[in-house]
Amino acid sequence: ESDVRLYHLHIDPRFGQADLDVVLPMRRLTELAHEGVVRQPAARHYSIMGYILEPDVLVGETAPAIAERMRADGVDAAALVPA
């Protein structure tokens, strides 16, 4: 975690800096996996910043590409975490 930095022009990063699980809940997912609630977290994780002025590329290209990679990785569930 010490190598993770949060920067965004339109979101106050203090919450994520104080508790990284607010924006990337890896500790919590790992806890849930140990408890048997979920399977092991995927090896790759994706983040999409907000304030997208032109969503056409995101909707038409980026999101489908991410979904395909997740399918290829055998991901069967996703945690969507708004920051």
Secondary structure, 3 states (H helix, E strand, C coil): CCCCCCCCCCCCCHHHHHCHHHCCCHHHHHHHHHCCCCCCCCCCCCCCCCCCCCCHHHHHHHHHHHHHHHHHCCCCCCCCCCC
